[in-house]
Structure formats: structure tokens, C-alpha cells
Amino acid sequence: MKCNTLRCLPRFLQTTKHGNQGYTLLELTVVVALLGLLYTLAAPSVLSSFEKARGRRCAANLLLLESAKDAFSLDHPGQTLTSAGQLLPYLKHGMPSCPSGGVYMNLTEAFAGCACSLNAQGSGVEKDGVHDSGL
């Protein structure tokens, strides 16, 4: 038996003279609820990966500053750094800044490693790349 009338089709495929009737309130509510559920499951993961990326960028900046200090000491043996501005010729893109808003310390200290102010121990960045900001 061949069906050529609208009555043989499921309700959501049936059309009238005016086109589709649209979605019911229940269907829209289910879609919004599913989107909300997906957001609550995915948001913490995405936010933590952004924080880890900021920490890793901070660690890379600290290594860059250490390399600039080493290059300065090789180019100027016996001289000590008196300001962070002396490192600028060795930093291609200018003085880096902490992506999380911290301040880099120990830039002019000859034998002290550079550190980020967001880390309480002064070692810059934790092992997993996340700042130890106490939050």
C-alpha cells in the first residue's frame, strides 16, 4: 500500500499550506536542557586547560628571561645587570609579562633564577604548569 497523503507521515514530517509548524515547547525545553548539561560537563575542563596554558606560557617566559640574562653575561663579562632594560636587546618581542598578571622577579640578580610573583615558593611555576596562586 502506497501512501500519498499527509496522514501516513509521522507528525513531525507533516506540512501544511504554510510550511512547517515549528517545534513544540517540550522539544525546545529538551534541547535547552541538553545544551545546559553539556556546558556544565565541558566548562570546568576548558577553564582548567586555559589556566594550565597560562602557567606554561609563564614558564616559557621565565626560561626566555633566563636565556637573556645568560646572553647578557656572555656579551658583557664582569658587568652586572643594573636594570631589566639591559635585557631588551636579547628579547626579540620586548619584555614578556606574566599572562596571569604576576610580576617577574630577580631579573637583575646574577645567580638567582627568575621567578613569578604568583608562586609562593618563588620557583616560578608548579610542575604541571599551573601557578601556585593560592586560589
N, CA, C and O atoms as a DFTB+ gen file, in Angstrom:
540 C
 N C O
     1  1       0.844      -1.167       0.000
     2  2       0.000       0.000       0.000
     3  2       0.886       1.225       0.000
     4  3       1.741       1.404       0.867
     5  1       0.658       2.060      -0.993
     6  2       1.415       3.286      -1.121
     7  2       0.662       4.400      -0.449
     8  3      -0.561       4.502      -0.548
     9  1       1.409       5.230       0.235
    10  2       0.776       6.312       0.966
    11  2       1.119       7.632       0.293
    12  3       2.294       7.985       0.201
    13  1       0.127       8.360      -0.176
    14  2       0.355       9.647      -0.817
    15  2      -0.281      10.792      -0.047
    16  3      -0.325      11.916      -0.546
    17  1      -0.759      10.541       1.117
    18  2      -1.416      11.596       1.888
    19  2      -0.567      11.967       3.096
    20  3       0.336      11.226       3.484
    21  1      -0.864      13.117       3.684
    22  2      -0.135      13.591       4.857
    23  2      -0.384      12.720       6.074
    24  3       0.441      12.681       6.986
    25  1      -1.519      12.016       6.100
    26  2      -1.856      11.225       7.272
    27  2      -0.917      10.032       7.471
    28  3      -0.786       9.532       8.588
    29  1      -0.276       9.580       6.424
    30  2       0.613       8.420       6.531
    31  2       1.983       8.796       7.084
    32  3       2.706       7.922       7.561
    33  1       2.354      10.054       7.033
    34  2       3.661      10.511       7.515
    35  2       3.624      10.738       9.018
    36  3       2.569      11.041       9.575
    37  1       4.773      10.591       9.681
    38  2       4.812      10.943      11.104
    39  2       4.476      12.422      11.284
    40  3       4.636      13.219      10.360
    41  1       4.013      12.780      12.474
    42  2       3.530      14.139      12.726
    43  2       4.589      15.200      12.455
    44  3       4.281      16.260      11.911
    45  1       5.863      14.915      12.841
    46  2       6.879      15.955      12.690
    47  2       7.294      16.168      11.234
    48  3       7.949      17.163      10.921
    49  1       6.921      15.247      10.340
    50  2       7.220      15.442       8.920
    51  2       6.035      16.019       8.144
    52  3       6.181      16.402       6.983
    53  1       4.885      16.081       8.768
    54  2       3.713      16.584       8.075
    55  2       3.818      18.098       7.896
    56  3       4.207      18.816       8.817
    57  1       3.473      18.565       6.726
    58  2       3.470      20.002       6.462
    59  2       2.071      20.417       6.041
    60  3       1.258      19.602       5.604
    61  1       1.826      21.676       6.184
    62  2       0.549      22.223       5.747
    63  2       0.816      23.223       4.646
    64  3       1.931      23.295       4.129
    65  1      -0.186      23.990       4.281
    66  2      -0.030      25.011       3.256
    67  2       1.006      26.047       3.656
    68  3       1.680      26.618       2.799
    69  1       1.138      26.293       4.963
    70  2       2.018      27.346       5.449
    71  2       3.420      26.844       5.763
    72  3       4.214      27.617       6.299
    73  1       3.769      25.612       5.466
    74  2       5.099      25.076       5.757
    75  2       5.105      24.355       7.088
    76  3       4.059      23.931       7.580
    77  1       6.291      24.216       7.673
    78  2       6.420      23.518       8.961
    79  2       5.717      24.293      10.065
    80  3       5.664      25.523      10.046
    81  1       5.194      23.573      11.001
    82  2       4.501      24.187      12.121
    83  2       5.480      24.688      13.170
    84  3       5.114      25.541      13.979
    85  1       6.730      24.183      13.186
    86  2       7.701      24.599      14.192
    87  2       7.853      23.534      15.254
    88  3       7.289      22.445      15.142
    89  1       8.611      23.849      16.275
    90  2       8.893      22.912      17.346
    91  2       7.958      23.171      18.517
    92  3       7.511      24.295      18.746
    93  1       7.681      22.124      19.234
    94  2       6.826      22.270      20.407
    95  2       7.673      22.790      21.571
    96  3       8.902      22.732      21.535
    97  1       7.013      23.284      22.572
    98  2       7.700      23.793      23.753
    99  2       8.493      22.686      24.434
   100  3       9.586      22.937      24.941
   101  1       7.973      21.491      24.454
   102  2       8.662      20.362      25.063
   103  2       9.966      20.053      24.323
   104  3      10.996      19.821      24.955
   105  1       9.925      20.050      22.996
   106  2      11.139      19.783      22.220
   107  2      12.202      20.855      22.477
   108  3      13.379      20.533      22.643
   109  1      11.804      22.092      22.508
   110  2      12.752      23.175      22.779
   111  2      13.323      23.081      24.187
   112  3      14.507      23.345      24.393
   113  1      12.501      22.711      25.148
   114  2      12.965      22.563      26.531
   115  2      13.988      21.443      26.644
   116  3      14.989      21.583      27.346
   117  1      13.743      20.341      25.961
   118  2      14.687      19.220      25.982
   119  2      16.027      19.632      25.375
   120  3      17.080      19.286      25.910
   121  1      15.996      20.358      24.277
   122  2      17.235      20.807      23.629
   123  2      18.004      21.752      24.545
   124  3      19.220      21.623      24.684
   125  1      17.313      22.693      25.167
   126  2      17.983      23.640      26.080
   127  2      18.560      22.896      27.280
   128  3      19.664      23.208      27.724
   129  1      17.842      21.935      27.801
   130  2      18.341      21.162      28.938
   131  2      19.585      20.365      28.553
   132  3      20.537      20.306      29.331
   133  1      19.596      19.756      27.378
   134  2      20.767      19.012      26.923
   135  2      21.966      19.931      26.716
   136  3      23.089      19.574      27.075
   137  1      21.741      21.101      26.145
   138  2      22.838      22.061      25.968
   139  2      23.382      22.526      27.315
   140  3      24.594      22.677      27.472
   141  1      22.515      22.750      28.274
   142  2      22.961      23.139      29.606
   143  2      23.778      22.040      30.266
   144  3      24.778      22.321      30.928
   145  1      23.364      20.803      30.093
   146  2      24.091      19.664      30.647
   147  2      25.474      19.545      30.014
   148  3      26.463      19.324      30.713
   149  1      25.542      19.691      28.705
   150  2      26.839      19.639      28.027
   151  2      27.754      20.760      28.495
   152  3      28.954      20.547      28.667
   153  1      27.209      21.940      28.701
   154  2      28.006      23.076      29.163
   155  2      28.565      22.809      30.557
   156  3      29.738      23.074      30.818
   157  1      27.735      22.288      31.448
   158  2      28.209      22.047      32.814
   159  2      29.260      20.950      32.856
   160  3      30.106      20.948      33.751
   161  1      29.229      20.017      31.910
   162  2      30.235      18.974      31.866
   163  2      31.531      19.459      31.225
   164  3      32.614      19.040      31.634
   165  1      31.438      20.328      30.237
   166  2      32.617      20.742      29.480
   167  2      33.310      21.982      30.045
   168  3      34.521      22.123      29.876
   169  1      32.596      22.870      30.698
   170  2      33.173      24.144      31.147
   171  2      34.355      23.977      32.106
   172  3      35.371      24.638      31.894
   173  1      34.291      23.149      33.132
   174  2      35.450      23.030      34.029
   175  2      36.706      22.540      33.319
   176  3      37.807      23.008      33.609
   177  1      36.548      21.616      32.403
   178  2      37.690      21.097      31.664
   179  2      38.328      22.180      30.803
   180  3      39.552      22.304      30.758
   181  1      37.505      22.954      30.126
   182  2      38.018      24.017      29.265
   183  2      38.697      25.102      30.101
   184  3      39.774      25.577      29.739
   185  1      38.086      25.491      31.200
   186  2      38.668      26.535      32.041
   187  2      39.992      26.099      32.660
   188  3      40.924      26.898      32.746
   189  1      40.087      24.848      33.092
   190  2      41.350      24.389      33.678
   191  2      42.439      24.302      32.617
   192  3      43.605      24.556      32.917
   193  1      42.087      23.950      31.390
   194  2      43.106      23.903      30.338
   195  2      43.593      25.306      29.998
   196  3      44.763      25.475      29.654
   197  1      42.723      26.324      30.084
   198  2      43.169      27.700      29.870
   199  2      44.143      28.123      30.966
   200  3      45.143      28.783      30.682
   201  1      43.863      27.749      32.211
   202  2      44.749      28.103      33.322
   203  2      46.097      27.405      33.179
   204  3      47.136      28.011      33.439
   205  1      46.093      26.149      32.773
   206  2      47.348      25.435      32.558
   207  2      48.144      26.073      31.428
   208  3      49.369      26.164      31.508
   209  1      47.469      26.511      30.387
   210  2      48.162      27.165      29.275
   211  2      48.811      28.465      29.726
   212  3      49.925      28.778      29.306
   213  1      48.126      29.228      30.579
   214  2      48.731      30.461      31.101
   215  2      49.971      30.147      31.939
   216  3      50.978      30.849      31.848
   217  1      49.898      29.102      32.746
   218  2      51.045      28.705      33.557
   219  2      52.218      28.255      32.701
   220  3      53.368      28.575      33.002
   221  1      51.934      27.522      31.647
   222  2      53.011      27.073      30.759
   223  2      53.629      28.247      30.007
   224  3      54.836      28.271      29.767
   225  1      52.809      29.207      29.640
   226  2      53.342      30.401      28.974
   227  2      54.226      31.187      29.939
   228  3      55.260      31.719      29.536
   229  1      53.831      31.265      31.199
   230  2      54.643      31.929      32.210
   231  2      55.980      31.217      32.352
   232  3      57.018      31.872      32.435
   233  1      55.974      29.886      32.382
   234  2      57.212      29.118      32.492
   235  2      58.111      29.362      31.281
   236  3      59.329      29.476      31.423
   237  1      57.516      29.443      30.100
   238  2      58.296      29.728      28.892
   239  2      58.902      31.129      28.963
   240  3      60.041      31.335      28.545
   241  1      58.143      32.089      29.489
   242  2      58.667      33.450      29.637
   243  2      59.839      33.478      30.605
   244  3      60.816      34.191      30.373
   245  1      59.757      32.707      31.695
   246  2      60.849      32.656      32.664
   247  2      62.109      32.066      32.034
   248  3      63.215      32.541      32.292
   249  1      61.945      31.039      31.213
   250  2      63.101      30.472      30.511
   251  2      63.694      31.481      29.536
   252  3      64.914      31.568      29.394
   253  1      62.844      32.233      28.874
   254  2      63.304      33.268      27.948
   255  2      64.100      34.342      28.688
   256  3      65.139      34.790      28.202
   257  1      63.625      34.748      29.841
   258  2      64.346      35.748      30.631
   259  2      65.686      35.207      31.131
   260  3      66.677      35.936      31.154
   261  1      65.721      33.940      31.530
   262  2      66.986      33.329      31.949
   263  2      67.975      33.285      30.787
   264  3      69.164      33.539      30.974
   265  1      67.492      32.966      29.599
   266  2      68.362      32.948      28.421
   267  2      68.901      34.340      28.111
   268  3      70.064      34.492      27.736
   269  1      68.058      35.351      28.267
   270  2      68.507      36.732      28.032
   271  2      69.561      37.130      29.054
   272  3      70.531      37.805      28.708
   273  1      69.387      36.720      30.319
   274  2      70.398      37.007      31.347
   275  2      71.728      36.324      31.011
   276  3      72.796      36.914      31.171
   277  1      71.649      35.077      30.546
   278  2      72.861      34.355      30.166
   279  2      73.546      35.028      28.983
   280  3      74.768      35.172      28.983
   281  1      72.787      35.441      27.983
   282  2      73.366      36.113      26.820
   283  2      74.028      37.427      27.220
   284  3      75.092      37.769      26.704
   285  1      73.405      38.163      28.135
   286  2      73.998      39.410      28.611
   287  2      75.329      39.138      29.302
   288  3      76.311      39.842      29.067
   289  1      75.361      38.111      30.158
   290  2      76.600      37.830      30.884
   291  2      77.700      37.349      29.950
   292  3      78.876      37.587      30.227
   293  1      77.358      36.680      28.853
   294  2      78.360      36.266      27.873
   295  2      78.877      37.461      27.070
   296  3      80.068      37.538      26.766
   297  1      77.995      38.379      26.731
   298  2      78.392      39.563      25.950
   299  2      79.129      40.594      26.786
   300  3      79.952      41.341      26.257
   301  1      78.850      40.648      28.082
   302  2      79.438      41.655      28.971
   303  2      80.035      40.974      30.193
   304  3      79.479      41.080      31.286
   305  1      81.165      40.270      30.029
   306  2      81.743      39.572      31.183
   307  2      82.210      40.567      32.246
   308  3      82.823      41.591      31.945
   309  1      81.909      40.237      33.460
   310  2      82.320      41.084      34.569
   311  2      81.332      42.189      34.905
   312  3      81.410      42.758      35.993
   313  1      80.404      42.513      34.008
   314  2      79.404      43.541      34.297
   315  2      78.192      42.893      34.947
   316  3      77.875      41.732      34.688
   317  1      77.528      43.656      35.788
   318  2      76.309      43.156      36.408
   319  2      75.112      43.892      35.832
   320  3      75.216      45.038      35.394
   321  1      74.004      43.232      35.841
   322  2      72.753      43.857      35.403
   323  2      72.316      44.879      36.448
   324  3      72.266      44.582      37.642
   325  1      72.003      46.078      35.985
   326  2      71.508      47.082      36.919
   327  2      70.034      47.371      36.696
   328  3      69.363      47.916      37.573
   329  1      69.525      47.005      35.515
   330  2      68.098      47.199      35.255
   331  2      67.623      46.142      34.268
   332  3      68.411      45.573      33.512
   333  1      66.338      45.896      34.290
   334  2      65.765      44.923      33.365
   335  2      65.837      45.421      31.924
   336  3      65.781      44.626      30.986
   337  1      65.960      46.724      31.750
   338  2      66.056      47.295      30.409
   339  2      67.290      46.836      29.657
   340  3      67.310      46.859      28.426
   341  1      68.324      46.417      30.382
   342  2      69.526      45.921      29.732
   343  2      69.289      44.590      29.025
   344  3      70.091      44.191      28.181
   345  1      68.225      43.913      29.348
   346  2      67.897      42.640      28.704
   347  2      67.147      42.824      27.386
   348  3      67.051      41.886      26.595
   349  1      66.623      44.004      27.147
   350  2      65.785      44.229      25.967
   351  2      66.467      43.882      24.641
   352  3      65.790      43.357      23.757
   353  1      67.766      44.144      24.445
   354  2      68.371      43.744      23.170
   355  2      68.354      42.229      22.939
   356  3      68.495      41.781      21.801
   357  1      68.187      41.452      23.982
   358  2      68.191      40.000      23.872
   359  2      66.780      39.413      23.817
   360  3      66.616      38.198      23.700
   361  1      65.781      40.258      23.898
   362  2      64.386      39.815      23.854
   363  2      63.752      40.334      22.568
   364  3      63.475      41.526      22.441
   365  1      63.529      39.448      21.636
   366  2      63.051      39.825      20.296
   367  2      61.718      40.571      20.328
   368  3      61.525      41.524      19.574
   369  1      60.811      40.150      21.183
   370  2      59.462      40.739      21.226
   371  2      59.252      41.632      22.439
   372  3      58.114      41.846      22.859
   373  1      60.319      42.151      23.001
   374  2      60.192      43.024      24.159
   375  2      60.110      42.238      25.451
   376  3      60.192      41.010      25.460
   377  1      59.949      42.963      26.533
   378  2      59.906      42.350      27.857
   379  2      58.605      41.559      28.025
   380  3      57.518      42.127      27.923
   381  1      58.712      40.252      28.281
   382  2      57.481      39.463      28.453
   383  2      56.809      39.790      29.782
   384  3      57.451      40.246      30.729
   385  1      55.524      39.552      29.828
   386  2      54.769      39.746      31.065
   387  2      54.012      38.468      31.388
   388  3      53.682      37.681      30.501
   389  1      53.748      38.280      32.651
   390  2      53.030      37.084      33.083
   391  2      51.598      37.136      32.554
   392  3      50.916      38.140      32.759
   393  1      51.120      36.083      31.877
   394  2      49.755      36.088      31.340
   395  2      48.676      36.079      32.412
   396  3      47.517      36.379      32.129
   397  1      49.052      35.732      33.654
   398  2      48.071      35.721      34.742
   399  2      48.131      36.983      35.587
   400  3      47.416      37.092      36.583
   401  1      48.964      37.929      35.208
   402  2      49.022      39.201      35.925
   403  2      50.096      39.279      36.988
   404  3      50.131      40.249      37.745
   405  1      50.971      38.295      37.073
   406  2      52.054      38.322      38.047
   407  2      53.184      39.241      37.590
   408  3      53.149      39.801      36.495
   409  1      54.169      39.377      38.446
   410  2      55.334      40.210      38.145
   411  2      56.563      39.315      38.202
   412  3      56.706      38.511      39.123
   413  1      57.454      39.452      37.220
   414  2      58.678      38.663      37.225
   415  2      59.709      39.315      38.136
   416  3      59.941      40.523      38.076
   417  1      60.324      38.487      38.985
   418  2      61.278      38.980      39.980
   419  2      62.663      38.407      39.690
   420  3      62.812      37.492      38.880
   421  1      63.668      38.954      40.358
   422  2      65.063      38.509      40.269
   423  2      65.651      38.664      38.869
   424  3      66.501      37.872      38.463
   425  1      65.203      39.678      38.130
   426  2      65.722      39.862      36.780
   427  2      67.156      40.372      36.786
   428  3      67.916      40.056      35.871
   429  1      67.541      41.138      37.774
   430  2      68.879      41.710      37.807
   431  2      69.820      40.939      38.739
   432  3      70.987      41.307      38.865
   433  1      69.344      39.894      39.383
   434  2      70.182      39.098      40.276
   435  2      71.010      38.132      39.434
   436  3      70.472      37.390      38.612
   437  1      72.321      38.149      39.648
   438  2      73.215      37.353      38.817
   439  2      73.012      35.856      38.996
   440  3      72.945      35.123      38.009
   441  1      72.912      35.387      40.238
   442  2      72.872      33.952      40.471
   443  2      71.505      33.455      40.937
   444  3      71.359      32.285      41.291
   445  1      70.520      34.324      40.939
   446  2      69.170      33.914      41.328
   447  2      68.341      33.698      40.069
   448  3      68.417      34.480      39.122
   449  1      67.562      32.646      40.069
   450  2      66.701      32.381      38.932
   451  2      65.520      33.332      38.904
   452  3      65.061      33.799      39.946
   453  1      65.036      33.614      37.717
   454  2      63.850      34.460      37.581
   455  2      62.654      33.715      38.168
   456  3      62.580      32.488      38.099
   457  1      61.733      34.455      38.736
   458  2      60.568      33.844      39.368
   459  2      59.346      34.713      39.113
   460  3      59.464      35.902      38.817
   461  1      58.188      34.112      39.231
   462  2      56.919      34.822      39.080
   463  2      56.354      35.107      40.469
   464  3      56.421      34.255      41.356
   465  1      55.808      36.283      40.655
   466  2      55.280      36.671      41.963
   467  2      54.041      35.870      42.370
   468  3      53.657      35.900      43.539
   469  1      53.417      35.169      41.452
   470  2      52.227      34.391      41.784
   471  2      52.567      33.070      42.454
   472  3      51.681      32.389      42.971
   473  1      53.830      32.706      42.450
   474  2      54.218      31.458      43.087
   475  2      54.770      31.760      44.462
   476  3      55.721      32.531      44.596
   477  1      54.184      31.160      45.485
   478  2      54.558      31.450      46.871
   479  2      55.979      30.990      47.187
   480  3      56.656      31.622      47.999
   481  1      56.449      29.906      46.569
   482  2      57.782      29.406      46.853
   483  2      58.860      30.161      46.077
   484  3      60.046      30.026      46.378
   485  1      58.459      30.951      45.086
   486  2      59.435      31.715      44.315
   487  2      60.104      30.918      43.216
   488  3      61.078      31.388      42.628
   489  1      59.610      29.723      42.920
   490  2      60.234      28.921      41.870
   491  2      59.573      29.154      40.521
   492  3      59.913      28.473      39.553
   493  1      58.658      30.074      40.427
   494  2      58.056      30.408      39.137
   495  2      56.748      29.690      38.897
   496  3      55.679      30.286      39.028
   497  1      56.819      28.411      38.546
   498  2      55.624      27.687      38.122
   499  2      55.695      26.278      38.675
   500  3      56.772      25.687      38.753
   501  1      54.560      25.745      39.053
   502  2      54.491      24.375      39.548
   503  2      54.799      23.390      38.414
   504  3      54.899      23.793      37.255
   505  1      54.951      22.101      38.742
   506  2      55.327      21.095      37.766
   507  2      54.329      20.975      36.613
   508  3      54.731      20.811      35.461
   509  1      53.040      21.055      36.917
   510  2      52.039      20.881      35.874
   511  2      51.758      22.152      35.101
   512  3      50.866      22.167      34.253
   513  1      52.499      23.225      35.370
   514  2      52.357      24.447      34.598
   515  2      51.329      25.411      35.155
   516  3      51.051      26.429      34.522
   517  1      50.752      25.128      36.321
   518  2      49.735      25.993      36.876
   519  2      50.357      26.837      37.982
   520  3      51.120      26.325      38.802
   521  1      50.037      28.112      38.008
   522  2      50.549      28.986      39.053
   523  2      50.063      28.532      40.413
   524  3      48.948      28.028      40.553
   525  1      50.898      28.712      41.400
   526  2      50.510      28.437      42.772
   527  2      50.011      29.751      43.363
   528  3      50.696      30.384      44.166
   529  1      48.812      30.153      42.957
   530  2      48.288      31.444      43.375
   531  2      47.461      31.371      44.647
   532  3      47.005      32.401      45.144
   533  1      47.260      30.180      45.180
   534  2      46.509      30.021      46.427
   535  2      45.013      30.115      46.237
   536  3      44.285      30.188      47.227
   537  1      44.527      30.117      45.031
   538  2      43.082      30.206      44.792
   539  2      42.459      28.836      44.837
   540  3      41.248      28.702      44.658
